[in-house]
Amino acid sequence: MSALKTFVETLRRTEWLSAEDLVRYQRKPLEKLLRHAYETVPFHRDRLAVLFRGDGSIDWERWGEVPFLTRSEIQGREDDLLSGNIPKNHGELDTAISSGSTGQPIIIKKTALTHSAYYAVRARYHDWHKIDRNLKYASIRHAGAADAQYPEGQHNDVWAVYGSYMGLDCSGPEALLNVNTPVNRQAEWLVREQPDYLHTFPTNAAALADVFATKPPAGPQLQLKTILTLSETVSDDTRRRCRETFGAEIVDNYNSVECGYFAIQCPAQTHYHVQSEVVLLEILDENDRPCGPGEMGRVVATPFYNYAMPLIRYETDDRAIVGGTCSCKRSSQVLARIVGRSRNMFRFPDNSLVVPELTGGPISKYLHPRRWQVAQTGPLELEVRLVPGDGKAEMDYDGMTDFIRKLLRTDLTVTYKLLDEMPLTQGGKHEVYICELPELS
């Protein structure tokens, strides 16, 4: 794992490169990956041929002609994307399976070098946000159906496992609890564990904030320094609720099982810096042109360090909004916001694509739920799904419906459905917004 230490040292050198120098830096690992994929992965040979001139050099002006790689093209054809000559010095091969929250789980092959790149960016993430690797870390996330169950959860000696390969002092223990635990029990477990840091999904953090704000469990006060979130979009409302309840800021990152880290939250702002040293991230509009600041587009990724199963111009099915320059002076590309998957956006008959932002405030005001979800079930139909709260406050369906219509559009039909528990995705996530319309052909 000496590669990890090399990655970390490289990231420290490249962090303050100018934008022009960062592009020049990117071209080197990208060119190596493209040549490897062209020569050793038959699936990519015809797709990448457009890039190579007669003398073997790469024509970067034709990058936009390389076809996109979709999730459906990978699913069931993973062997076709596997390199026939994985470099031996990249280490052992292993397998990862995406959560399949889109209904399309895929199998990804990776090497030790792939993991080294991942952990190097993770170390940067923790360094940027001054996360002390010697303090206690509680993680509430997906852990397998029978693992890390309440009341005890699971305990590990060290949470920053990468530190030992970097010669770092990393003695902080980890407490792990399965996110399938009811939120009031999660709260009670946290009070018993008394961690310094909490690592969980944003929607779960918001639900915990509601519990601690209304009916905190008995015991000593929770003293969180930072909340680290994963996998979901973080709303301003969730940041505010956690700040008010726990006195702790949320720090977020953007990654995927398939590609590793895309971006991490700036240490000075709530927007994100693309990790340009390990991935080429394109934010493209509907005409496949790069989006400018303030524009929302789909996320297309090319991670540099998976030579086992190169993913070139991989369409993640996510959306992001491009940001401008950052006051922190880092020149890496800024994402103002990670919108999430297209399945979390509403699509109306006039072809408008809307990012719903109801926020927890109005939901709590009108409905007082423990958990909630808004689903688009038809072209102009929404269903609000609720796990009722413990209080006896009456739900104001008419008030909620009026609010939704004023926010989104006046011709919506809104219905309500009460549930005992809100189902999670296979990856343990709770999706606040979900579009259940058929995918466009």
N, C-alpha and C positions, 0 to 999 in steps of 0.2 A: 504493500500500500504506500510505497514511497511516492507513487504518482499523486496521491492526495496532497502530500506536503508540497510537491511541485506546483500543483494547481493553486493551492492557497497562496503560495509566494507569488505566482504569476498574477493572480487577481489583485494582490496588493500593489503590484507595479502598474497594472492597467487601469485601475479605478479612476485615475485623473487624466487619462489620455484625452486629447482633443477629439472632436467628432470625426475629423478626417483621419486621424491616426487610428481611431477605433475601427473605422471601416477597413483600413488597410490591414489591421491586425486580424479582423474577422476573415478576410479573404484567404488567409493561409490555412487555418483548419478546415474551412469550407471546401477549398480546392482539394485538399487531401481526401476528404470524405467523398466528394463527387468522383474523383478518379477511382477510389476504392469501390464505390458502388457500381460504377460503369464497367469495371473490369471483373468484378466477382459476383454480381447479382444480376442474373439474366433479366429479371423483372424490370430493372432500371435501365438496361442498356439502350433500348430504343427511345425511352423517355428522355434520357440525358444526351442522346446523340446530337441534338440541336446545339448544345453548348460547345462542342469540340470542333475547332477549326482543323483544316487539313494538316497543319503542322503539329497538332496535338495540344495547342494552347487553348485556353478557355475564353470564349467570347461572352463577357459578363453582360453585355448589352442585350443578350438574348435570354437572360434568366427568366423573364416573364413568359417565355414560350414553353418552359418546362411544365408538364401537366401537374395538376394538384393530385395528391394522394388522399383518397377518402377512407373513412372508417370501414365502409362496406367493402372496399377493395381489399382491405387487410383481413377482414373477418373470414376465417376458414381457409385463407391462402397464406398463412403465416410462413409456411415452409418456402414459398416462392420468393419471399423477401429476405430469406436468410442467406448471408454471404457464404460462398463456397470456399473462402480462404480468410478466415478471421485471424488477424495477427496474434501470434502466440503471446507476445508481450502485453496484450490487453487483458490477460488473466482469464479466470474461469467464467464459463457461460452459465447464466441462470435465467429463470423465467418469471415474468410478472404478468398478472392478469388485471386488466382495467376493471373498474367496478361495474361497468355495464349499466349505468343509470339511464343511458339512452336506449336500452334494450339491445345494444350491440356490443357485448363484451368481446374484447380481443386479447390475444396472447402476444406478449412482447418478449423477445430475447435480448438480454443485455450482458455486458461483460463487467469485470471488476473495474475497468477504466471508466465505464459509464457511471458506476456508483461513485467513483472518486470525484468526477466532475460534479455530481449531485451534492456530495457532502462538502465539497469546497465552497459551493454557493450557500449551502446551509450554514457553514461556519461564518461566512460573510454576513448573512442575515442576522445571526445572533450577535456578531460584533457590532454591526451598525446600530442595533437597538440595545446595546449594553446588557445583554442577557448573561448573567453570571452562571457559568457552567458548574459551579460548586454549590448552588442553591437547589432547593427541592422543586420538582417539576411534576405537575399533575396533568394527565392527558385523558380526556373523555372523548373517545372516538370509536369507530368500528373495530372490533377485536375478535371477530369470529363468534358464532352463535353461543358457544358455551364457555368462552374465555372471559377473564377479567370481570366476573359477575359480582354484583352487590351481594353481601354487604362489605366484603373485604377488598374486592378488586384484585389486582396483581401488582407486585412490587419488584422493581429491578434495581440493582445496585447503582447503576449509572445511566443517565438518560443521554448524555452527549457521547455516544459510543465512538464517534469519529475522533475524539480528542486524543485518545491513546496513540493513534497513528501520526499525530502531529506534535507529540511531545508536550501536550497541554495538561495542566492540572484540572481534571474534570471529575469531581467527586460527588456531584449532585445526584441524589437518588430520584427515581421516577416511581410515581404511583399511577396506575392505569385502571380505568373503569370503562366498561362497555357502554356505549352511548344508548343502547336499548334500555338502560335503567331509567325508570320514571324520574322526572326532573326534581321532584321534592326529595327523592332519595339521593340523587346526585348531590344536591345541596348539603344534605346531612353528611354524606361521605366526605365532601370537601372540608367541612368544619372539623371532622375528625382528623383528616390528613394535614390540614394547615400548610398548603403548598405556597411557595413564593410566586410560581408562575402557573397559569392555566392554559392548556392547549386544547382547543375544541372547535367545533363548527360555529360560525357566527350566529345562526339561528338558535343553537343550543346555549350559547353565551347569553343571548337576549332572554331566553326562557329562564335561565338561572338568575339573571338580573331581576326579573319579575318576582321570582320566589323570594330572593333576599330583600327586595324592597317592600314586599307585602307581608310575608310570613316567614321570616328567617328562622332557621333551625336553632335549637338551644345549643349553647356552647360559646367558646371564645369567638370574637369577631374575626372574619376572614381578612387577611392582610395581603392582598395580591399586589405585586409590583407591576406586572404586565400580563395581558391576555394575548396569546398568539393564536391566530385563527387559520383555518385551512378549508380548501375545497369549495367554498361558497362565496358569493358576492357579499361584501360588507357594506351595509347601508350607513349613512350618516346617523340615522336614528339609533341603530344598534351601537355605534360608537358612543353616542351621547348617553344612552341608558346604562352602558357598562361603566362609563366614566362617573356618572352620578351615583350609581349604586356601589361600585367597588373602589372608586378612586383610582382606577387603573386604565391606562390607554390600551387600545387594541393595536397590534402590529400584525400586518397581513403579508402573505406572499401569494404568488400565482404559479402553480405547477400542475403537472399531470403525471399519471403513472407511465404513460407512453413516452413522454419527452423530458421529464425532470423539471427543473426550475425554468420558468419563463421570465419572471420578474419578482422583485421584492420591494416592499414599501420603503420609500425614502426615509432616512432617519430624521429629516426636518419637516416633512410634509405627509399628507395622507395619500398622495399619488405613488406610482410605482416606477422603478427603474428596470428596464429590460436588461437581462443578464447577457449582454451582447458577446461576451467572451465564450459562451458555451452554446448559444442558440442564435439563429437568424429568425427574427420574428417579424412577419409582415402583417400589417393591418390594412385590408383591402376593401374597397367599395364594391358595389354591385357590378361595376364594369372592370373589376380586377385591377383598378388603379390604387396606388398607395393613398391612404387617407391623410388629411392634414390635421393640424391641431383643432380640437373640438368636434371632429367628425368620428362617427361610429362605423366600424367595419368588422369583417370577420377575421379571425385570427388564423394565420397560416404559419406553421413552425417547421424549422429544419434544425434539429439538435445535432451538434458537431461530433459527439463522442460515442455514438453507438455504431460501431463497425460491424457488429453481429447482424443487426437488422436495421439498416439505414432508413430513416423516415425523412423523405425529401419533399418539401412543400406539402406537409401534412395538414389537411383541413381539420381543425380541432372541433368545429361546430360551436365555438365560442364567439362572443362579440366583445369588443373593447373600444374605448374612446381614446383617441390620441391626445396627449397633452403637449404643452409647450416646453420652453426651457425651464430649468429648475434653479431655484435660488441657492441650492447647495453646491452649484458649479460642476456637478457631474454631468458629463456630456452624453451619457447613454440615453437611448430613446425613452421618453416618458409616456406612460399610460395614465391618463387622468382617472380612468375607472375601468374595472373589469365588469362587464355587464353580465356575462354568463352565457350559457348555451342558448341557442335559438329556441329550444323547447321551453325556456323560461321567459319568453317574450310572447306577447299577444299579437295575433295577426288578424286584421279586420278586412271586410269585403272590398274596401277601397285600396287594398294592397299596402296599407300602412302597417309598419312593424313598431310596436309600442313596448317600451320598457315600463312595466307597471311599478309604481312607487306609492303604495298606499300607506306605508310606514306603520309602526306599531301603535302610534299615538291614537289616531282615529279608530283603529280596530279595538283598542282597549276601551276607548270612550264609549263606543256604541255596543260592543259585544262582550267585553270582559272575558276573552277566552284564555285557556291555558296554552293552547297551540292553535295555529290556524294556517290555512292554505287557500289561495284563490286559483281556481282552474278555469281556463277557457275551454268550454265543452262544445261550443258551436260558434258559427261566424259572429254572432252578436249575443252569445250566452255565456255568462260566468256563473260558477258555482263556488260559494264561499263555504269551506269545510272547517268545522270548529270542534275542538275538544273543550267543553265548557269549563270555566274556572270554578273554584271552590265556593265563591261568594254567591249570594242570592240576588245580585243585581239583575234587573230585567234586561234582556237583549233588545236593542232598538234596531230592528231590521230595516224599518223605513228610513231612519236616519243614516244607516250605513249605505243603503242603496242610493240615496240622494247624493251622498259624498262620492261614491264610486262613479256615478253618472256624470257629476260635475267635473271629476278629475279626468276621466277617460273619454266617454262620449255619452250623449243623452239617450240614445236609442238602445242601450243595453238592457237585456233581461237578466236579473240577478236572483239566484235562488240560494237557499241555505241548507246545509246538511250537518247534523250533529253526529260526532263520532266518540267512541270511548277512548281510542288512542289514534294518533296520527301515524300512518305507515311511513317507514323510512325506505329509502332506496337501498339497493344491494350493498352500496358502499357506506351505509349508515348515515346518509344525509337526509335532512328534512328540507324539501323544496317548498319555499313559500309561494312561488308562482310557477304554474306549469301550464303549457299549452297542449291540449289533448286533441287538437285537430290533426288530420292526416298530413304527413309531410308533402310539400309541393313536389311534383315530378319535374 
